[in-house]
Amino acid sequence: MGILLSAPQTEFEIIEEEWRDAVKQIAKRGEFIGGASVARFEKAFAEYIGAQGMVGVGNGTDALILALKSLGIGPGDEVITVANTFVATVAAIHHVGARAVLVDCDERTYLMDIGKVTQAVTARTKAIIAVHLYGQMVDLHELLPWAEERGIAVIEDGAQAVGARLYNRAVGNWGQLACFSFYPDKNLGAFGDAGGITGSSPELLSTLRKLRNHGGEMRYQHELPGFNSRLDPIQAIALDIKLKYIEQWTAKRIQIAKWYEHELNGISNVVLPCHRNDQSHVFHLFVIRVPDLARSSLMKHLQKKGILTGIHYPTPVHLTPAFSYLGYGPGDFQTSEKASKEILSLPMNITVSEQDVETVAKEIRNLLGGVSI
């Protein structure tokens, strides 16, 4: 995010010619819904993840809703997820009629606190949505067998973590299902809204294909009440082409993070990301923490220098008006609440250069270095 001084090729510029040629072929064939382009990307992405299959859908939020629907989750059920997430995670639970049960995040990684998850389980718990946040994976290797023994499904929200791997196992190949957003700013991003769901159960994959297409895999065959949430072939083409570059682009993001860590290390009042120093963090975002009183000043200072920053996320889900009905209030998830006042996302995309990072760090040092807050 943000536009700095240097300007290497953007993702669009890298794939533009191949994508335009492929789109022309779609237009000539009149293949504007579904078809070979979508099937090709679904197959390629599933193979990349290591899953049995992938079902392309309209966007990441629909992916979560349809995943929950396919598992039969609805009114009377509870789904556990984390308070420190984008609102879509909890909205999906709401829209299937289930109740979201929130837990706090870990104070160092900002990821779901697994210990709090196990404490939150009740007889109504039917699923856990683990959010791989900022590009970093939640370690699910102990939670999965624990949940399976209790008949609780684990769904991965992998929207921010395409390309991440832990114990040589990719994001999207851990839970019963995994949901992805291919929103344009994601590590694997389309040129508009797009999403997908990976899984290894043929039955669940078939159900998902029906749910996305008015309840049937074949036209005019409606086996269950469905939705209209199909992956656009024009977006599928872009994603299929970009998938060939994902390892290269992931390596670049990890390198940018190392530059940031080197340049920002030791600056007063700056807390760097905590991670495992492997590919389990692919840095969709590079998130630092600064004291509450300093963050606004720092954002304004950087903006004046042409450096755009962001906050992901300024309000924990439980404090948003949309989900006040859940009954949580200030102080219920103190780690998430404290983080929301201090976190700051620095520019992170494949066009960021080492010089850019040095510039950002210099400006942060100019404002915060040596200042006791």
Solvent accessible surface area in square Angstrom, and as a share of the most:
residue,aa,sasa,rsa
1,M,65,0.29
2,G,20,0.20
3,I,143,0.73
4,L,27,0.13
5,L,138,0.69
6,S,38,0.25
7,A,98,0.76
8,P,60,0.37
9,Q,110,0.49
10,T,59,0.34
11,E,27,0.12
12,F,71,0.30
13,E,87,0.39
14,I,50,0.25
15,I,2,0.01
16,E,53,0.24
17,E,135,0.61
18,E,82,0.37
19,W,37,0.13
20,R,116,0.42
21,D,74,0.39
22,A,30,0.23
23,V,33,0.19
24,K,122,0.52
25,Q,84,0.38
26,I,1,0.01
27,A,57,0.44
28,K,156,0.66
29,R,129,0.47
30,G,42,0.41
31,E,42,0.19
32,F,105,0.44
33,I,113,0.57
34,G,21,0.20
35,G,39,0.38
36,A,55,0.43
37,S,2,0.01
38,V,7,0.04
39,A,55,0.43
40,R,124,0.45
41,F,0,0.00
42,E,19,0.08
43,K,133,0.56
44,A,29,0.22
45,F,0,0.00
46,A,5,0.04
47,E,113,0.51
48,Y,44,0.17
49,I,5,0.03
50,G,47,0.45
51,A,14,0.11
52,Q,124,0.55
53,G,8,0.07
54,M,5,0.02
55,V,0,0.00
56,G,0,0.00
57,V,0,0.00
58,G,17,0.16
59,N,42,0.21
60,G,12,0.11
61,T,47,0.27
62,D,36,0.19
63,A,0,0.00
64,L,8,0.04
65,I,22,0.11
66,L,2,0.01
67,A,0,0.00
68,L,0,0.00
69,K,80,0.34
70,S,16,0.10
71,L,50,0.25
72,G,64,0.61
73,I,9,0.04
74,G,11,0.10
75,P,116,0.73
76,G,46,0.44
77,D,22,0.11
78,E,23,0.10
79,V,0,0.00
80,I,0,0.00
81,T,0,0.00
82,V,2,0.01
83,A,0,0.00
84,N,9,0.05
85,T,5,0.03
86,F,107,0.45
87,V,53,0.30
88,A,13,0.10
89,T,2,0.01
90,V,1,0.01
91,A,19,0.15
92,A,0,0.00
93,I,0,0.00
94,H,83,0.37
95,H,116,0.52
96,V,7,0.04
97,G,38,0.37
98,A,9,0.07
99,R,103,0.37
100,A,3,0.02
101,V,25,0.14
102,L,7,0.04
103,V,7,0.04
104,D,9,0.05
105,C,4,0.02
106,D,50,0.26
107,E,119,0.53
108,R,154,0.56
109,T,28,0.16
110,Y,9,0.03
111,L,10,0.05
112,M,6,0.03
113,D,34,0.18
114,I,48,0.24
115,G,38,0.36
116,K,86,0.37
117,V,0,0.00
118,T,46,0.27
119,Q,148,0.66
120,A,22,0.17
121,V,41,0.24
122,T,70,0.41
123,A,106,0.82
124,R,136,0.50
125,T,8,0.05
126,K,83,0.35
127,A,0,0.00
128,I,0,0.00
129,I,0,0.00
130,A,0,0.00
131,V,8,0.05
132,H,1,0.00
133,L,2,0.01
134,Y,8,0.03
135,G,0,0.00
136,Q,6,0.03
137,M,0,0.00
138,V,4,0.02
139,D,42,0.22
140,L,0,0.00
141,H,84,0.38
142,E,122,0.55
143,L,3,0.02
144,L,26,0.13
145,P,68,0.43
146,W,60,0.21
147,A,0,0.00
148,E,126,0.57
149,E,140,0.63
150,R,121,0.44
151,G,63,0.60
152,I,5,0.03
153,A,11,0.09
154,V,1,0.00
155,I,0,0.00
156,E,0,0.00
157,D,11,0.06
158,G,0,0.00
159,A,19,0.15
160,Q,18,0.08
161,A,0,0.00
162,V,2,0.01
163,G,4,0.04
164,A,0,0.00
165,R,61,0.22
166,L,7,0.03
167,Y,131,0.50
168,N,143,0.73
169,R,94,0.34
170,A,10,0.07
171,V,1,0.00
172,G,3,0.03
173,N,45,0.23
174,W,14,0.05
175,G,16,0.15
176,Q,72,0.32
177,L,1,0.00
178,A,1,0.00
179,C,2,0.01
180,F,1,0.00
181,S,15,0.09
182,F,0,0.00
183,Y,111,0.42
184,P,60,0.37
185,D,83,0.43
186,K,26,0.11
187,N,4,0.02
188,L,0,0.00
189,G,0,0.00
190,A,1,0.01
191,F,65,0.27
192,G,21,0.20
193,D,88,0.45
194,A,1,0.01
195,G,0,0.00
196,G,0,0.00
197,I,0,0.00
198,T,0,0.00
199,G,5,0.05
200,S,66,0.43
201,S,33,0.21
202,P,88,0.55
203,E,126,0.56
204,L,29,0.14
205,L,6,0.03
206,S,31,0.20
207,T,36,0.21
208,L,0,0.00
209,R,72,0.26
210,K,38,0.16
211,L,10,0.05
212,R,37,0.14
213,N,32,0.17
214,H,84,0.38
215,G,0,0.00
216,G,1,0.01
217,E,76,0.34
218,M,123,0.55
219,R,190,0.69
220,Y,163,0.62
221,Q,98,0.43
222,H,116,0.52
223,E,110,0.49
224,L,55,0.27
225,P,125,0.78
226,G,29,0.28
227,F,78,0.33
228,N,96,0.49
229,S,5,0.03
230,R,78,0.29
231,L,3,0.02
232,D,62,0.32
233,P,2,0.01
234,I,52,0.27
235,Q,26,0.12
236,A,0,0.00
237,I,7,0.04
238,A,0,0.00
239,L,0,0.00
240,D,28,0.15
241,I,10,0.05
242,K,5,0.02
243,L,19,0.10
244,K,135,0.57
245,Y,58,0.22
246,I,3,0.01
247,E,79,0.35
248,Q,118,0.52
249,W,6,0.02
250,T,3,0.02
251,A,60,0.47
252,K,56,0.24
253,R,8,0.03
254,I,34,0.17
255,Q,68,0.30
256,I,0,0.00
257,A,1,0.01
258,K,118,0.50
259,W,50,0.18
260,Y,0,0.00
261,E,37,0.17
262,H,145,0.65
263,E,37,0.16
264,L,1,0.01
265,N,110,0.57
266,G,78,0.75
267,I,14,0.07
268,S,44,0.28
269,N,39,0.20
270,V,20,0.11
271,V,86,0.49
272,L,45,0.23
273,P,19,0.12
274,C,33,0.20
275,H,38,0.17
276,R,86,0.32
277,N,127,0.65
278,D,65,0.34
279,Q,55,0.24
280,S,0,0.00
281,H,6,0.03
282,V,0,0.00
283,F,4,0.02
284,H,12,0.06
285,L,11,0.06
286,F,0,0.00
287,V,6,0.03
288,I,0,0.00
289,R,26,0.10
290,V,3,0.02
291,P,32,0.20
292,D,72,0.37
293,L,154,0.77
294,A,5,0.04
295,R,29,0.11
296,S,62,0.40
297,S,59,0.38
298,L,0,0.00
299,M,48,0.22
300,K,126,0.53
301,H,41,0.18
302,L,0,0.00
303,Q,115,0.51
304,K,171,0.72
305,K,113,0.48
306,G,42,0.40
307,I,3,0.01
308,L,84,0.42
309,T,21,0.12
310,G,11,0.10
311,I,42,0.21
312,H,42,0.19
313,Y,34,0.13
314,P,85,0.53
315,T,58,0.34
316,P,8,0.05
317,V,2,0.01
318,H,3,0.01
319,L,60,0.30
320,T,25,0.15
321,P,123,0.78
322,A,67,0.52
323,F,10,0.04
324,S,71,0.45
325,Y,107,0.41
326,L,6,0.03
327,G,64,0.61
328,Y,59,0.22
329,G,20,0.19
330,P,118,0.74
331,G,34,0.33
332,D,76,0.40
333,F,17,0.07
334,Q,130,0.58
335,T,35,0.20
336,S,2,0.01
337,E,18,0.08
338,K,113,0.48
339,A,1,0.01
340,S,8,0.05
341,K,99,0.42
342,E,25,0.11
343,I,1,0.01
344,L,0,0.00
345,S,0,0.00
346,L,0,0.00
347,P,0,0.00
348,M,5,0.02
349,N,36,0.18
350,I,14,0.07
351,T,30,0.17
352,V,4,0.02
353,S,28,0.18
354,E,80,0.36
355,Q,109,0.48
356,D,3,0.01
357,V,0,0.00
358,E,76,0.34
359,T,39,0.23
360,V,0,0.00
361,A,0,0.00
362,K,118,0.50
363,E,19,0.08
364,I,0,0.00
365,R,102,0.37
366,N,95,0.49
367,L,57,0.28
368,L,3,0.01
369,G,28,0.27
370,G,72,0.69
371,V,67,0.39
372,S,112,0.72
373,I,90,0.46
